[in-house]
């Protein structure tokens, strides 16, 4: 029982940690590409900025879904027998 709870806690940490790293890298790459493209074609900056914010929201949503799953495992653990 204690072994299962320890492994679930480890899994929750990995879900949140790797999700945060992935979201950070994704937003950083997207922001860099946005700056490159707006420097090349400044007349398209408003359209690109709108698309960038939509994609940033989607990337953050994927991370928050992972956080919700980790919270589910942490508080309403389906792996315990009790």
DSSP file (Angstrom, degrees, kcal/mol; ACC not computed):
  #  RESIDUE AA STRUCTURE BP1 BP2  ACC     N-H-->O    O-->H-N    N-H-->O    O-->H-N    TCO  KAPPA ALPHA  PHI   PSI    X-CA   Y-CA   Z-CA
    1    1 A X     >        0   0    0      0, 0.0     4,-2.0     0, 0.0     5,-0.2   0.000 360.0 360.0 360.0 -47.3    0.0    0.0    0.0
    2    2 A X  H  >  +     0   0    0      1,-0.2     4,-2.1     2,-0.2     5,-0.2   0.852 360.0  55.4 -67.3 -32.9    2.7    2.4    0.9
    3    3 A X  H  > S+     0   0    0      2,-0.2     4,-2.2     1,-0.2    -1,-0.2   0.902 107.3  49.3 -65.3 -40.6    4.7    1.4   -2.1
    4    4 A X  H  > S+     0   0    0      1,-0.2     4,-2.4     2,-0.2    -2,-0.2   0.918 110.8  49.5 -65.1 -43.5    1.7    2.3   -4.4
    5    5 A X  H  X S+     0   0    0     -4,-2.0     4,-2.2     1,-0.2    -1,-0.2   0.882 110.8  50.5 -64.3 -37.7    1.3    5.7   -2.8
    6    6 A X  H  X S+     0   0    0     -4,-2.1     4,-2.0     2,-0.2    -1,-0.2   0.904 111.6  47.2 -66.0 -41.0    4.9    6.4   -3.2
    7    7 A X  H  X S+     0   0    0     -4,-2.2     4,-2.4     2,-0.2    -2,-0.2   0.863 110.7  52.1 -69.2 -35.1    4.9    5.5   -6.8
    8    8 A X  H  X S+     0   0    0     -4,-2.4     4,-2.5     2,-0.2    -2,-0.2   0.907 109.2  50.2 -66.0 -41.0    1.7    7.5   -7.4
    9    9 A X  H  X S+     0   0    0     -4,-2.2     4,-2.0     2,-0.2    -2,-0.2   0.904 111.4  48.8 -63.1 -40.4    3.4   10.6   -5.8
   10   10 A X  H  X S+     0   0    0     -4,-2.0     4,-2.2     2,-0.2    -2,-0.2   0.906 111.0  50.1 -64.0 -41.8    6.4   10.0   -8.1
   11   11 A X  H  X S+     0   0    0     -4,-2.4     4,-2.6     2,-0.2    -2,-0.2   0.895 108.7  52.2 -64.3 -40.1    4.2    9.7  -11.1
   12   12 A X  H  X S+     0   0    0     -4,-2.5     4,-2.3     1,-0.2     5,-0.3   0.915 109.8  49.2 -62.4 -42.2    2.3   13.0  -10.2
   13   13 A X  H  X S+     0   0    0     -4,-2.0     4,-2.7     1,-0.2     5,-0.2   0.900 112.1  48.1 -63.6 -40.4    5.6   14.8   -9.9
   14   14 A X  H  X S+     0   0    0     -4,-2.2     4,-2.5     2,-0.2     5,-0.4   0.896 110.3  52.0 -67.4 -39.6    6.8   13.5  -13.3
   15   15 A X  H  X S+     0   0    0     -4,-2.6     4,-1.6     1,-0.2    -2,-0.2   0.948 116.9  38.3 -61.2 -48.6    3.5   14.4  -15.0
   16   16 A X  H  X S+     0   0    0     -4,-2.3     4,-2.2    -5,-0.2    -2,-0.2   0.923 119.0  47.6 -70.4 -43.4    3.6   18.0  -13.7
   17   17 A X  H  X S+     0   0    0     -4,-2.7     4,-2.1    -5,-0.3    -2,-0.2   0.940 115.9  41.4 -65.8 -48.7    7.4   18.4  -14.1
   18   18 A X  H  X S+     0   0    0     -4,-2.5     4,-2.5    -5,-0.2    -1,-0.2   0.853 114.3  53.8 -69.5 -33.2    7.7   17.0  -17.7
   19   19 A X  H  X S+     0   0    0     -4,-1.6     4,-2.5    -5,-0.4    -1,-0.2   0.904 109.4  48.2 -64.8 -40.4    4.5   18.8  -18.7
   20   20 A X  H  X S+     0   0    0     -4,-2.2     4,-2.3     2,-0.2    -2,-0.2   0.904 112.4  48.4 -66.4 -41.1    5.9   22.1  -17.5
   21   21 A X  H  X S+     0   0    0     -4,-2.1     4,-2.4     2,-0.2     5,-0.2   0.927 113.3  47.5 -64.7 -44.1    9.2   21.6  -19.3
   22   22 A X  H  X S+     0   0    0     -4,-2.5     4,-2.4     1,-0.2    -2,-0.2   0.907 113.0  47.7 -64.2 -42.3    7.4   20.7  -22.5
   23   23 A X  H  X S+     0   0    0     -4,-2.5     4,-2.5     2,-0.2     5,-0.2   0.898 112.2  50.4 -65.9 -39.8    5.1   23.6  -22.3
   24   24 A X  H  X S+     0   0    0     -4,-2.3     4,-2.2     2,-0.2    -2,-0.2   0.922 112.4  45.8 -64.6 -43.7    8.0   26.0  -21.6
   25   25 A X  H  X S+     0   0    0     -4,-2.4     4,-2.6     2,-0.2     5,-0.2   0.914 113.3  50.8 -65.6 -41.9   10.0   24.7  -24.5
   26   26 A X  H  X S+     0   0    0     -4,-2.4     4,-2.2     1,-0.2    -2,-0.2   0.918 112.7  44.3 -62.8 -44.5    7.0   24.8  -26.8
   27   27 A X  H  X S+     0   0    0     -4,-2.5     4,-2.6     2,-0.2    -1,-0.2   0.875 113.0  52.4 -69.3 -36.2    6.1   28.4  -25.9
   28   28 A X  H  X S+     0   0    0     -4,-2.2     4,-2.2    -5,-0.2    -2,-0.2   0.931 111.5  45.5 -65.0 -44.8    9.8   29.5  -26.2
   29   29 A X  H  X S+     0   0    0     -4,-2.6     4,-2.3     1,-0.2    -2,-0.2   0.917 114.3  48.9 -63.3 -42.7   10.2   28.0  -29.7
   30   30 A X  H  X S+     0   0    0     -4,-2.2     4,-2.2    -5,-0.2    -2,-0.2   0.906 110.8  50.2 -65.3 -40.8    6.9   29.5  -30.8
   31   31 A X  H  X S+     0   0    0     -4,-2.6     4,-2.2     2,-0.2    -1,-0.2   0.891 110.4  50.4 -64.2 -39.2    7.9   32.9  -29.4
   32   32 A X  H  X S+     0   0    0     -4,-2.2     4,-2.2     2,-0.2    -2,-0.2   0.912 111.2  47.4 -64.5 -42.5   11.2   32.8  -31.2
   33   33 A X  H  X S+     0   0    0     -4,-2.3     4,-2.7     2,-0.2     5,-0.2   0.862 109.8  54.6 -67.1 -34.8    9.6   31.9  -34.5
   34   34 A X  H  X S+     0   0    0     -4,-2.2     4,-2.6     2,-0.2     5,-0.2   0.929 109.0  47.4 -63.3 -44.1    7.1   34.7  -34.0
   35   35 A X  H  X S+     0   0    0     -4,-2.2     4,-1.5     2,-0.2    -2,-0.2   0.902 112.8  49.4 -64.8 -39.5    9.9   37.2  -33.5
   36   36 A X  H  X S+     0   0    0     -4,-2.2     4,-1.7     2,-0.2    -2,-0.2   0.940 114.0  44.4 -62.0 -47.3   11.7   35.9  -36.6
   37   37 A X  H  X S+     0   0    0     -4,-2.7     4,-2.4     1,-0.2    -2,-0.2   0.859 112.5  50.8 -70.8 -34.3    8.6   36.1  -38.8
   38   38 A X  H  < S+     0   0    0     -4,-2.6    -1,-0.2    -5,-0.2    -2,-0.2   0.789 109.4  52.2 -74.0 -24.5    7.5   39.5  -37.5
   39   39 A X  H  < S+     0   0    0     -4,-1.5     3,-0.4    -5,-0.2    -2,-0.2   0.841 112.8  45.0 -74.9 -32.4   11.0   40.8  -38.3
   40   40 A X  H  < S+     0   0    0     -4,-1.7     2,-0.4     1,-0.3    -2,-0.2   0.903 131.8  18.1 -75.0 -42.1   10.9   39.5  -41.8
   41   41 A X    ><  +     0   0    0     -4,-2.4     3,-1.6    -5,-0.1    -1,-0.3  -0.743  65.0 175.1-132.7  85.2    7.4   40.7  -42.5
   42   42 A X  G >  S+     0   0    0     -3,-0.4     3,-1.3    -2,-0.4     4,-0.2   0.725  76.0  68.6 -65.5 -20.2    6.3   43.4  -40.1
   43   43 A X  G 3  S+     0   0    0      1,-0.2    -1,-0.3     2,-0.1     3,-0.3   0.709  99.1  50.8 -72.3 -17.2    3.0   44.0  -42.0
   44   44 A X  G <> S+     0   0    0     -3,-1.6     4,-2.4    -7,-0.2    -1,-0.2   0.277  77.7 106.9 -98.0   9.9    1.8   40.6  -40.8
   45   45 A X  H <> S+     0   0    0     -3,-1.3     4,-2.4     1,-0.2     5,-0.2   0.874  76.0  51.2 -62.3 -39.9    2.6   41.1  -37.2
   46   46 A X  H  > S+     0   0    0     -3,-0.3     4,-1.8    -4,-0.2    -1,-0.2   0.917 113.0  44.8 -65.8 -42.5   -1.1   41.5  -36.0
   47   47 A X  H  > S+     0   0    0      1,-0.2     4,-1.9     2,-0.2    -1,-0.2   0.910 115.3  48.1 -66.4 -41.5   -2.3   38.3  -37.7
   48   48 A X  H  X S+     0   0    0     -4,-2.4     4,-2.3     1,-0.2    -2,-0.2   0.872 108.7  54.4 -66.9 -36.1    0.7   36.4  -36.4
   49   49 A X  H  X S+     0   0    0     -4,-2.4     4,-2.2    -5,-0.2    -1,-0.2   0.899 107.3  50.3 -66.2 -39.6    0.3   37.7  -32.9
   50   50 A X  H  X S+     0   0    0     -4,-1.8     4,-1.9     1,-0.2    -1,-0.2   0.932 112.8  46.1 -62.4 -45.2   -3.3   36.5  -32.8
   51   51 A X  H  X S+     0   0    0     -4,-1.9     4,-2.3     1,-0.2    -2,-0.2   0.864 110.2  54.7 -65.5 -35.5   -2.3   33.1  -34.0
   52   52 A X  H  X S+     0   0    0     -4,-2.3     4,-2.3     1,-0.2    -1,-0.2   0.909 107.9  48.6 -65.3 -41.9    0.5   33.0  -31.5
   53   53 A X  H  X S+     0   0    0     -4,-2.2     4,-2.0     2,-0.2    -1,-0.2   0.876 110.4  51.3 -67.5 -36.3   -1.8   33.7  -28.6
   54   54 A X  H  X S+     0   0    0     -4,-1.9     4,-1.9     2,-0.2    -2,-0.2   0.936 112.7  45.7 -63.8 -45.7   -4.2   31.0  -29.7
   55   55 A X  H  X S+     0   0    0     -4,-2.3     4,-2.4     1,-0.2    -2,-0.2   0.865 109.5  54.8 -66.6 -35.5   -1.4   28.5  -29.9
   56   56 A X  H  X S+     0   0    0     -4,-2.3     4,-2.3     1,-0.2    -1,-0.2   0.893 107.8  50.5 -64.1 -38.2    0.0   29.6  -26.5
   57   57 A X  H  X S+     0   0    0     -4,-2.0     4,-2.1     2,-0.2    -2,-0.2   0.889 110.4  49.2 -65.3 -38.8   -3.4   28.9  -25.0
   58   58 A X  H  X S+     0   0    0     -4,-1.9     4,-1.9     2,-0.2    -2,-0.2   0.890 110.9  49.5 -67.6 -38.9   -3.5   25.5  -26.5
   59   59 A X  H  X S+     0   0    0     -4,-2.4     4,-1.6     1,-0.2    -2,-0.2   0.923 113.3  46.6 -65.5 -43.2   -0.1   24.6  -25.2
   60   60 A X  H  X S+     0   0    0     -4,-2.3     4,-2.6     1,-0.2    -2,-0.2   0.858 108.3  56.8 -66.7 -34.3   -1.0   25.8  -21.7
   61   61 A X  H  X S+     0   0    0     -4,-2.1     4,-2.0     1,-0.2    -1,-0.2   0.901 104.5  51.6 -64.3 -39.5   -4.3   23.9  -21.9
   62   62 A X  H  X S+     0   0    0     -4,-1.9     4,-1.5     1,-0.2    -1,-0.2   0.899 111.3  48.1 -63.5 -39.6   -2.4   20.6  -22.6
   63   63 A X  H  X S+     0   0    0     -4,-1.6     4,-1.9     1,-0.2    -2,-0.2   0.913 110.7  50.7 -65.9 -42.8   -0.2   21.3  -19.5
   64   64 A X  H  X S+     0   0    0     -4,-2.6     4,-2.3     1,-0.2    -2,-0.2   0.823 105.4  56.0 -68.5 -30.1   -3.2   22.1  -17.3
   65   65 A X  H  X S+     0   0    0     -4,-2.0     4,-2.1     2,-0.2    -1,-0.2   0.903 107.5  50.1 -64.8 -40.0   -4.9   18.9  -18.4
   66   66 A X  H  X S+     0   0    0     -4,-1.5     4,-2.1     2,-0.2    -2,-0.2   0.879 109.4  50.9 -63.7 -37.9   -1.8   17.0  -17.2
   67   67 A X  H  X S+     0   0    0     -4,-1.9     4,-2.4     2,-0.2    -2,-0.2   0.905 108.9  51.5 -65.5 -40.6   -2.0   18.9  -13.9
   68   68 A X  H  X S+     0   0    0     -4,-2.3     4,-2.1     2,-0.2    -2,-0.2   0.899 110.0  48.8 -63.6 -40.2   -5.6   18.0  -13.5
   69   69 A X  H  X S+     0   0    0     -4,-2.1     4,-2.3     2,-0.2    -1,-0.2   0.900 110.7  50.9 -66.0 -39.7   -4.8   14.3  -14.1
   70   70 A X  H  X S+     0   0    0     -4,-2.1     4,-2.0     1,-0.2    -2,-0.2   0.897 110.1  49.5 -64.5 -39.2   -2.0   14.5  -11.5
   71   71 A X  H  X S+     0   0    0     -4,-2.4     4,-2.5     2,-0.2     5,-0.5   0.875 108.5  53.8 -66.7 -36.1   -4.4   16.0   -9.0
   72   72 A X  H  X S+     0   0    0     -4,-2.1     4,-2.0     1,-0.2    -2,-0.2   0.935 111.4  44.8 -61.0 -45.7   -6.8   13.3   -9.7
   73   73 A X  H  < S+     0   0    0     -4,-2.3    -2,-0.2     1,-0.2    -1,-0.2   0.852 114.7  50.0 -66.5 -33.5   -4.2   10.7   -9.0
   74   74 A X  H  < S+     0   0    0     -4,-2.0     3,-0.2    -5,-0.2    -2,-0.2   0.894 126.0  20.4 -73.8 -39.8   -3.0   12.5   -5.9
   75   75 A X  H  < S+     0   0    0     -4,-2.5     2,-0.2     1,-0.2    -3,-0.2   0.800 133.9  31.8-105.2 -32.7   -6.4   13.0   -4.2
   76   76 A X  S  < S-     0   0    0     -4,-2.0     2,-0.3    -5,-0.5    -1,-0.2  -0.538  81.8-170.5-121.7  64.6   -8.8   10.5   -5.6
   77   77 A X    >   -     0   0    0     -3,-0.2     3,-0.8    -2,-0.2    -4,-0.1  -0.375  15.5-168.7 -66.9 115.0   -6.3    7.7   -6.3
   78   78 A X  T 3  S+     0   0    0     -2,-0.3    -1,-0.2     1,-0.2    -5,-0.1   0.546  80.2  68.1 -79.3  -3.7   -7.9    4.9   -8.3
   79   79 A X  T 3  S+     0   0    0     -6,-0.2    -1,-0.2   -75,-0.1     2,-0.2   0.548  78.6  92.3 -94.0  -7.6   -4.9    2.6   -7.7
   80   80 A X    <   -     0   0    0     -3,-0.8     0, 0.0     1,-0.1     0, 0.0  -0.568  68.8-141.9 -86.3 154.1   -5.4    2.1   -4.0
   81   81 A X              0   0    0     -2,-0.2    -1,-0.1     1,-0.2    -3,-0.0   0.623 360.0 360.0 -87.9 -14.7   -7.5   -0.8   -2.8
   82   82 A X              0   0    0      0, 0.0    -1,-0.2     0, 0.0    -2,-0.0   0.472 360.0 360.0 -78.9 360.0   -9.2    1.0    0.1
